[in-house]
Amino acid sequence: MDKKQKNLNTLTNLMKGNIRQYGMFIALFVIMVIFNILTDGIFVSARNLTNLYLQTGYIAVLATGMVLVIIAGHIDLSVGSIAAFTGAIAAILQVKMGLPTIPTVLITLLVGALIGCWQGFWIAYRKVPAFIVTLASMLMFRGAVIAITRGQTIGPFSDSFNRMSVGYLPDIANFEGIHLLSLLVGVVGVVAYAIMEFNKREKRRGYGFEVLPIQFFIGKLILVSGLILAFILSMALYKGIPYTVIIVVLLIGLYTFITKKTPLGRHIYAIGGNLEAARLSGISARKTLFKVFVSMGTLAALSGMIYSARLNSAAPSAGNLFELDAIAASFIGGASASGGVGTVFGAIIGALVMASINNGMSLLNLDISYQYLIKGLVLLLAVWFDISTRNKNK
């Protein structure tokens, strides 16, 4: 009886400590169930789920950078305008100047990084609040995109550029109705996940930290492995894994490594959690913030290219309210409005929540006014949930 009670207490403590993470999964599940019922099963069809992942791509890329900005205790209102501007730059380079895809991508990413340097300079070294700097940039680059496009749509892009957003991983064999390589990728992913979880569990036990009771741990492995396979199967039953999904997965791996395994990641959490304590411990807040906004500018450029490639053109109206989706995705994914808390993976799940809402409302042909109302309400509830859970933990 004592052992059962101890296991129950351990599980309860772990759930309380990760309530934000569990909350986002519950929210995603509820949203998918509701839209699937309202659309008579269309929402969870293989074709629509693959389209949903494609729609998530540009939001997920922005959310990856935005969550670092929020963890550091700031906000970026300019990402939508920067995405539109860099998408237009890519269109001019390729359509007007005839550059190949790789030089176009590299130059556009460089432009995004330079924009991040500009914003980081004012925020980190001139102490201008990020809200003001990014608000100014939002207006400046929205005007710039209208100027360089002259208010017209520029396109089409080359086929190789379009594959970034609408291309799929080629299969290793021709099987009717199923993408074999995608299934193999899913199996490898499940095995890799299981190995990492076992290693993580053993390390925690070695340091004397609490771990899930073995029966709950096995249950978690089965549940998450099932979700991974369901995610892969939804794409394998259509055309396979899109290149956009591959880009997002690589970003998750890279930025998760940065935030959890590098001094830069620890510094970002430190300055967001307690800026004065971070300074006293020898952390250069200015350099850290500068790097965060350079990262955000680069990812905004990547997002702009993914979005433009999906539309096969760059338009002056592109990027409208992208910042809302990215900020909401970060908060839904567990980032704290006060800074110092959040994960890259959580932001990606938050992006999937926002994309699911957009996709579901589009399938229902819901009036645009109601779409804005619902998305604004979701953002409000996400921040309220963060504040209420932090107060309970205190």
Steps between C-alpha positions, in 0.01 A plus 500: 500500500786736583662431163175571317456823694858602424450432128178700504669793676787492249255502209301784655811713554622444145159591358483818708847598385407447133141621497564747217641226276209266569253783452611567142461134401152492651410821314626358168307175551176681587531735200558211261206301638265799477596589142487135393143473627396830342655407163362142495847342509663719234734662753693180579516373141856430379482775238377768740746406774788526251370841392478592869868416550589710195298791640675457834846533340541876482334550841723233657816662365396838639396347833842335534664842501220676686511265798867593557407868488222444755720284724749788502219725626422692180256498208536543122217665309689528171526136386203517263634807319853355489366173357314695230805715424745210474251299295488793258882515497510131406248563221701788359824300513349200324227639276647838405873423515491130409713371790498123571325368810799448731649852458148643538444314828842594641471869410148519642610338827787750516254788455292360787810470720597861423151615596541306824835676556329837450229422754742333742725807492223735611358260758820361654746786462280811493247378759196586290210273609449205264131588471586841353784378276298217349190717466709750304643218288153363437400834345831553320519161332131499412566823316818356349325193359236721336777717354715221354201309358327822388183355641504208256533124537836358380524142373514220412805343666702215354394141566804438721409797720137388523603157626602665826130534583305269268754223431499152657770251593533251210410138571736202480237278339165531328226363725144593419345726762793505745835682518747236621793730579277711726403193700865402540580851621219467754635169634851646530354801680320280753816297570709817539239650735491186717881491528518868597228461763669198658834684509337808650328287765826330600681834524228642727516194720878528514471858628235398754214690332138384494401283203167364385407159643591233244138418413423866425829537313414205273152644449651834400731327250209312345283812480766727346619226262142456385468873439824504298383210285156659454668824396717319244215278378282803428765615253591154367138445394512813285826597326760442771700738717508861370834680491343768720453243778863392462614864534290544815627174655861604435432838662347327804811288538741792453324747729423239766870420508585872525255567783581189704865420430683827434601801716299728267181310580564514875575872473170566320304333779708679763445853370130430450460357848699764691697756301682652797607161636620400154715812476647442846592144397705636209257447212516761223134584455575728205679234295234241582211727400681601182537133399134430580380771262746400228352150526148642483578703188655199326203277582257770387680497162471121483131523587448762229658273240293199607181705481590655163596159359163361611317781315754490214518878519584793729225751574508831692217373724694188608587451866188671630454406870778239489624653824168414668531134403864481609442670836187296569682178405775578751258572784277203421814286494587588858709818478452739790393859444750604767796327328738225604263211412427320174620232259550479126297180476217664692499791257472255208198334663357847556553574130314181417214616723480835319521333159228253602273788597568677168451179300185394683334839469587510129340157447187630673504817283478706819474874449838677530371722781430193715842356412674809640276493807578135576877536444512804728306313767738203476799732558329658802416163653855372444652791693235471773579129536871580538434764767252286695725192506800705615296651784386153610856371498603785725 
